[in-house]
Amino acid sequence: MGDWKKFVAKILTNKKIQDVAIIGRTENKAVWASMPGGPLAAISPTEVGIIVGKDRNAFLHTTYLGGTKGSQI
């Protein structure tokens, strides 16, 4: 997971991006890496389940993750 932390750091060099989280989609459905102290570090297991679940298309517009409004790509 150390490589994911490096990837997060690289993404955050783009000043237009305020926060980022890498989550597991299959076996380890959790936040794998995120900006230290960022709101997305607080994504709950329930939110991860919604993001990677069958109904994730409802999540593609405006979302709230870790209490912060945003979008997912």
SVG drawing of the C-alpha trace seen along z (x, -y; Angstrom):
<svg xmlns="http://www.w3.org/2000/svg" viewBox="-29 -25 34 36">
<polyline fill="none" stroke="black" stroke-width="0.4" points="0.0,0.0 3.0,-2.2 2.8,-2.7 -0.7,-3.9 0.5,-6.6 3.0,-7.7 0.3,-7.8 -1.9,-9.9 1.0,-12.4 1.5,-12.7 -2.2,-13.3 -2.2,-16.1 0.6,-18.0 -2.3,-19.2 -3.5,-22.1 -7.0,-21.8 -7.5,-18.5 -8.3,-19.1 -8.4,-15.6 -8.2,-12.0 -8.8,-8.5 -8.0,-5.1 -10.4,-2.4 -10.5,1.3 -13.2,2.6 -13.0,6.4 -11.7,8.2 -10.5,5.4 -13.3,2.9 -11.8,0.0 -9.7,-3.1 -6.3,-2.0 -4.7,-5.4 -5.8,-9.0 -4.5,-12.5 -3.4,-12.4 -6.0,-14.2 -8.2,-14.8 -12.0,-14.4 -11.9,-11.4 -9.8,-9.5 -13.1,-9.3 -15.0,-7.3 -16.9,-4.7 -17.2,-1.0 -20.9,-1.7 -19.9,-4.4 -17.2,-2.1 -19.9,0.5 -22.1,-2.0 -19.3,-3.2 -18.3,0.3 -21.8,1.8 -24.3,2.5 -26.1,-0.9 -22.9,-3.0 -24.3,-4.8 -26.5,-6.8 -23.3,-8.0 -21.7,-9.4 -23.2,-12.9 -23.1,-14.8 -22.0,-12.7 -21.1,-13.1 -18.1,-11.1 -16.7,-11.5 -19.1,-14.4 -17.7,-16.3 -19.5,-17.1 -17.7,-15.9 -17.7,-13.7 -16.1,-10.4 -14.4,-9.4"/>
</svg>
